[in-house]
Amino acid sequence: MSVLAIRQVTRTFGGLTALDGVSFDVHEGEIFSVIGPNGAGKSTLFNIVSGFDRPTGGSVAYQGRDITGVRPHALVRAGIARTFQNTQLFEELTVLDNVLVGMFPVTRAGMVSAALRLPHALREQRLATEEAQRLLRMVGLEEFASTPAADLPHGLRRLLEIARALATRPRVMLLDEPAAGLDSAETRELASLLYRVRDSGATIVVVEHDMGLVMEVSDSIVVLDRGRKIAEGPPMLIQKDPAVIEAYLGEEASDDD
């Protein structure tokens, strides 16, 4: 079943075309990657899918419903969560409290009930804390629950952002460069975490430059180049596609020289 349907999405900025008629489907239960060289339109696409931008043309559907232009907070409530390339945490809050903040869009007790410590609000708070602790165990941050987010090293900050996104109970998770700045050991742990998240019932869409990670975890890959889709398929086919080798993998190889 297609959980996300991208149809002829185009985005222009003045005379610049960032996306040019991009179409693809993300199926439920997949780890789906979007790759391409810098300037390919990946971030623009993520901004459109997550409601931070509107396309000039085309549409985005989620579970068969048109969500083009729907605001980010409404998409979170609908089941779409997103992380960012540059982590955006509540620095002064603890690791546990950052995850609890992520639960706010999907909790039912209001601020007044919580302030008055009404029984149903207290029960929901207890259950939320238990769930937040479970998510911290899932991503490997349980021992840091009382640590201020500002004190976490880079790799753990990325894990916390994923835990906070999971707290919204998403059906689709959009992960923007989750491996950026990670060392090889942290990247291996991230790969394991992506499998655990997928196995927990979420569909994952990843924008990523780390080709080793992409080829390891992806069920399907779309390749963008200068705003256009140039290839789509499983990792083995993408690795052998001449257009991909020239536009992306070839560029990386030449950069290493």
Kinemage of the C-alpha trace (Angstrom):
@kinemage 1
@onewidth
@group {chain A} dominant
@subgroup {mainchain}
@vectorlist {calphas} color= white
{ca met a 1} P 0.000 0.000 0.000
{ca ser a 2} L 1.278 3.472 -0.888
{ca val a 3} L 1.515 5.576 2.256
{ca leu a 4} L 3.008 8.612 0.479
{ca ala a 5} L 2.317 9.519 -3.149
{ca ile a 6} L 4.394 12.305 -4.696
{ca arg a 7} L 2.883 13.421 -8.015
{ca gln a 8} L 4.591 15.804 -10.466
{ca val a 9} L 5.912 17.993 -7.660
{ca thr a 10} L 7.523 21.156 -8.996
{ca arg a 11} L 9.019 24.042 -7.055
{ca thr a 12} L 10.437 27.171 -8.582
{ca phe a 13} L 12.132 30.094 -6.858
{ca gly a 14} L 12.101 32.985 -9.316
{ca gly a 15} L 14.025 31.689 -12.305
{ca leu a 16} L 15.418 28.661 -10.445
{ca thr a 17} L 13.682 25.305 -10.691
{ca ala a 18} L 14.496 23.340 -7.538
{ca leu a 19} L 12.120 20.442 -8.344
{ca asp a 20} L 10.858 19.571 -11.806
{ca gly a 21} L 7.904 17.159 -11.988
{ca val a 22} L 9.090 14.649 -9.386
{ca ser a 23} L 6.851 11.605 -8.826
{ca phe a 24} L 7.240 8.448 -6.742
{ca asp a 25} L 5.454 6.277 -4.164
{ca val a 26} L 6.572 5.259 -0.697
{ca his a 27} L 5.009 1.999 0.440
{ca glu a 28} L 4.045 1.142 3.975
{ca gly a 29} L 6.805 -0.529 5.990
{ca glu a 30} L 9.655 0.597 3.720
{ca ile a 31} L 12.923 2.295 4.441
{ca phe a 32} L 12.933 4.635 1.459
{ca ser a 33} L 15.920 6.852 0.622
{ca val a 34} L 16.172 10.021 -1.445
{ca ile a 35} L 19.693 10.717 -2.674
{ca gly a 36} L 21.429 13.073 -5.054
{ca pro a 37} L 24.296 15.561 -5.225
{ca asn a 38} L 24.174 18.922 -3.479
{ca gly a 39} L 21.557 21.136 -5.087
{ca ala a 40} L 19.526 18.187 -6.355
{ca gly a 41} L 16.341 19.348 -4.579
{ca lys a 42} L 16.266 16.850 -1.706
{ca ser a 43} L 15.745 19.382 1.089
{ca thr a 44} L 13.126 21.243 -0.947
{ca leu a 45} L 11.256 17.975 -1.422
{ca phe a 46} L 11.378 17.223 2.312
{ca asn a 47} L 10.144 20.729 3.123
{ca ile a 48} L 7.171 20.234 0.814
{ca val a 49} L 6.259 16.785 2.145
{ca ser a 50} L 6.526 17.961 5.774
{ca gly a 51} L 4.493 21.153 5.218
{ca phe a 52} L 7.286 23.709 5.592
{ca asp a 53} L 6.927 24.744 1.948
{ca arg a 54} L 4.316 24.560 -0.808
{ca pro a 55} L 4.962 23.243 -4.312
{ca thr a 56} L 4.529 25.453 -7.347
{ca gly a 57} L 2.799 22.490 -8.975
{ca gly a 58} L 1.921 18.881 -8.260
{ca ser a 59} L 0.621 17.205 -5.123
{ca val a 60} L 1.504 15.117 -2.072
{ca ala a 61} L -0.920 12.491 -0.744
{ca tyr a 62} L -0.713 10.662 2.587
{ca gln a 63} L -2.754 7.472 2.944
{ca gly a 64} L -4.778 8.570 -0.068
{ca arg a 65} L -5.544 12.068 1.242
{ca asp a 66} L -4.160 15.197 -0.377
{ca ile a 67} L -1.908 16.956 2.155
{ca thr a 68} L -0.364 19.511 -0.200
{ca gly a 69} L 0.260 22.677 1.806
{ca val a 70} L -1.048 21.284 5.101
{ca arg a 71} L 0.812 22.914 8.000
{ca pro a 72} L 3.525 20.961 9.852
{ca his a 73} L 1.679 20.720 13.196
{ca ala a 74} L -1.369 19.229 11.470
{ca leu a 75} L 0.830 16.687 9.675
{ca val a 76} L 2.384 15.663 12.999
{ca arg a 77} L -1.072 14.985 14.390
{ca ala a 78} L -1.898 13.032 11.226
{ca gly a 79} L 1.147 10.793 11.699
{ca ile a 80} L 4.094 12.389 9.842
{ca ala a 81} L 7.174 13.275 11.902
{ca arg a 82} L 10.391 14.904 10.752
{ca thr a 83} L 13.954 15.415 11.970
{ca phe a 84} L 16.307 18.068 10.625
{ca gln a 85} L 19.844 18.087 9.265
{ca asn a 86} L 20.817 20.510 12.031
{ca thr a 87} L 19.469 19.108 15.292
{ca gln a 88} L 16.817 21.308 16.894
{ca leu a 89} L 16.559 20.314 20.541
{ca phe a 90} L 15.343 22.133 23.647
{ca glu a 91} L 18.839 22.660 24.990
{ca glu a 92} L 17.877 23.637 28.549
{ca leu a 93} L 15.585 20.623 29.031
{ca thr a 94} L 16.691 17.158 29.995
{ca val a 95} L 16.825 14.312 27.501
{ca leu a 96} L 13.657 12.829 29.020
{ca asp a 97} L 11.811 16.153 28.907
{ca asn a 98} L 12.736 16.636 25.236
{ca val a 99} L 10.962 13.367 24.457
{ca leu a 100} L 7.985 14.340 26.616
{ca val a 101} L 7.661 17.608 24.674
{ca gly a 102} L 7.428 15.514 21.522
{ca met a 103} L 4.363 13.802 22.948
{ca phe a 104} L 2.403 17.027 23.406
{ca pro a 105} L 0.661 16.930 19.973
{ca val a 106} L -0.750 13.464 20.674
{ca thr a 107} L -1.773 13.809 24.340
{ca arg a 108} L -5.321 14.635 25.381
{ca ala a 109} L -5.025 16.362 28.761
{ca gly a 110} L -4.864 20.131 28.394
{ca met a 111} L -2.634 22.589 30.223
{ca val a 112} L -5.380 23.506 32.708
{ca ser a 113} L -5.977 19.866 33.658
{ca ala a 114} L -2.254 19.335 34.104
{ca ala a 115} L -1.856 22.495 36.197
{ca leu a 116} L -4.767 21.469 38.447
{ca arg a 117} L -3.282 17.958 38.698
{ca leu a 118} L -6.590 16.350 37.835
{ca pro a 119} L -6.581 12.517 38.042
{ca his a 120} L -6.829 11.885 34.291
{ca ala a 121} L -3.999 14.359 33.638
{ca leu a 122} L -1.773 12.726 36.252
{ca arg a 123} L -2.450 9.301 34.781
{ca glu a 124} L -1.622 10.515 31.294
{ca gln a 125} L 1.557 12.140 32.596
{ca arg a 126} L 2.647 8.867 34.191
{ca leu a 127} L 1.951 6.906 31.022
{ca ala a 128} L 3.769 9.513 28.935
{ca thr a 129} L 6.836 9.266 31.148
{ca glu a 130} L 6.830 5.486 30.862
{ca glu a 131} L 6.568 5.743 27.072
{ca ala a 132} L 9.354 8.328 26.929
{ca gln a 133} L 11.593 6.038 28.961
{ca arg a 134} L 10.795 3.161 26.588
{ca leu a 135} L 11.763 5.289 23.595
{ca leu a 136} L 15.021 6.289 25.267
{ca arg a 137} L 15.802 2.596 25.787
{ca met a 138} L 14.967 1.969 22.132
{ca val a 139} L 17.487 4.544 20.886
{ca gly a 140} L 20.092 3.767 23.549
{ca leu a 141} L 19.780 6.948 25.618
{ca glu a 142} L 18.193 5.615 28.799
{ca glu a 143} L 21.258 6.389 30.940
{ca phe a 144} L 21.169 10.017 29.783
{ca ala a 145} L 17.520 10.657 30.743
{ca ser a 146} L 18.366 13.347 33.315
{ca thr a 147} L 21.183 14.926 31.266
{ca pro a 148} L 20.538 18.381 29.776
{ca ala a 149} L 20.264 18.106 26.006
{ca ala a 150} L 22.922 20.801 25.649
{ca asp a 151} L 25.476 18.424 27.206
{ca leu a 152} L 24.997 15.603 24.694
{ca pro a 153} L 27.673 14.937 22.064
{ca his a 154} L 26.667 15.244 18.417
{ca gly a 155} L 25.874 11.579 17.759
{ca leu a 156} L 23.621 11.281 20.805
{ca arg a 157} L 21.829 14.485 19.887
{ca arg a 158} L 20.772 12.855 16.620
{ca leu a 159} L 19.448 9.836 18.512
{ca leu a 160} L 17.493 12.128 20.827
{ca glu a 161} L 15.893 13.907 17.898
{ca ile a 162} L 14.779 10.550 16.508
{ca ala a 163} L 13.356 9.569 19.921
{ca arg a 164} L 11.455 12.857 20.096
{ca ala a 165} L 10.039 12.272 16.622
{ca leu a 166} L 8.984 8.762 17.649
{ca ala a 167} L 7.153 10.278 20.620
{ca thr a 168} L 4.580 11.715 18.203
{ca arg a 169} L 3.608 8.126 17.278
{ca pro a 170} L 4.308 8.582 13.567
{ca arg a 171} L 3.304 6.288 10.752
{ca val a 172} L 5.864 8.030 8.536
{ca met a 173} L 9.230 9.386 9.710
{ca leu a 174} L 11.166 11.824 7.513
{ca leu a 175} L 14.842 11.779 8.519
{ca asp a 176} L 16.986 14.559 7.060
{ca glu a 177} L 20.686 13.557 6.943
{ca pro a 178} L 20.551 11.432 10.133
{ca ala a 179} L 24.155 10.225 9.645
{ca ala a 180} L 25.667 13.693 9.127
{ca gly a 181} L 28.689 14.071 11.381
{ca leu a 182} L 28.564 10.523 12.748
{ca asp a 183} L 31.612 8.283 12.913
{ca ser a 184} L 31.550 4.719 11.573
{ca ala a 185} L 30.514 3.143 14.887
{ca glu a 186} L 27.701 5.673 15.355
{ca thr a 187} L 26.549 5.088 11.776
{ca arg a 188} L 26.359 1.326 12.387
{ca glu a 189} L 24.247 1.962 15.468
{ca leu a 190} L 22.036 4.296 13.458
{ca ala a 191} L 21.478 1.549 10.878
{ca ser a 192} L 20.386 -0.827 13.644
{ca leu a 193} L 18.060 1.833 15.041
{ca leu a 194} L 16.436 2.403 11.641
{ca tyr a 195} L 15.626 -1.294 11.434
{ca arg a 196} L 14.128 -1.191 14.951
{ca val a 197} L 12.026 1.847 14.078
{ca arg a 198} L 10.812 0.185 10.875
{ca asp a 199} L 10.019 -3.031 12.753
{ca ser a 200} L 8.011 -1.025 15.291
{ca gly a 201} L 5.585 -0.111 12.501
{ca ala a 202} L 6.839 3.193 11.065
{ca thr a 203} L 7.647 3.839 7.425
{ca ile a 204} L 10.936 5.717 7.070
{ca val a 205} L 11.941 8.186 4.373
{ca val a 206} L 15.604 9.227 4.530
{ca val a 207} L 17.545 11.983 2.793
{ca glu a 208} L 21.163 10.963 3.160
{ca his a 209} L 24.646 11.432 1.679
{ca asp a 210} L 26.233 8.399 3.348
{ca met a 211} L 26.068 5.875 0.506
{ca gly a 212} L 27.164 2.976 2.691
{ca leu a 213} L 24.217 3.544 5.024
{ca val a 214} L 21.781 4.123 2.164
{ca met a 215} L 22.748 0.948 0.324
{ca glu a 216} L 22.607 -1.107 3.516
{ca val a 217} L 19.225 -0.091 4.909
{ca ser a 218} L 17.101 0.987 1.934
{ca asp a 219} L 14.331 -1.059 0.396
{ca ser a 220} L 13.900 1.524 -2.379
{ca ile a 221} L 15.834 4.582 -3.532
{ca val a 222} L 14.962 7.630 -5.608
{ca val a 223} L 17.804 9.635 -7.129
{ca leu a 224} L 17.422 13.327 -7.881
{ca asp a 225} L 19.729 15.449 -10.000
{ca arg a 226} L 19.163 19.166 -10.606
{ca gly a 227} L 15.551 18.841 -9.492
{ca arg a 228} L 14.632 15.851 -11.650
{ca lys a 229} L 14.199 12.189 -10.821
{ca ile a 230} L 16.837 10.278 -12.783
{ca ala a 231} L 16.482 6.809 -11.231
{ca glu a 232} L 14.319 4.756 -8.897
{ca gly a 233} L 14.623 1.204 -7.626
{ca pro a 234} L 16.287 -1.143 -5.141
{ca pro a 235} L 19.912 -0.544 -4.070
{ca met a 236} L 21.452 -3.134 -6.412
{ca leu a 237} L 19.916 -1.484 -9.479
{ca ile a 238} L 20.744 2.043 -8.312
{ca gln a 239} L 24.401 1.126 -7.795
{ca lys a 240} L 24.658 -0.002 -11.430
{ca asp a 241} L 22.639 2.789 -13.048
{ca pro a 242} L 24.911 4.789 -15.404
{ca ala a 243} L 23.012 8.041 -14.802
{ca val a 244} L 23.445 7.657 -11.042
{ca ile a 245} L 27.128 6.846 -11.333
{ca glu a 246} L 27.660 9.946 -13.426
{ca ala a 247} L 25.452 12.331 -11.452
{ca tyr a 248} L 26.098 11.210 -7.897
{ca leu a 249} L 28.445 8.334 -7.245
{ca gly a 250} L 30.829 9.509 -9.917
{ca glu a 251} L 30.872 12.990 -8.395
{ca glu a 252} L 31.769 11.571 -5.004
{ca ala a 253} L 34.564 9.492 -6.495
{ca ser a 254} L 36.044 12.517 -8.244
{ca asp a 255} L 35.797 14.584 -5.048
{ca asp a 256} L 37.964 12.040 -3.275
{ca asp a 257} L 40.804 12.437 -5.767
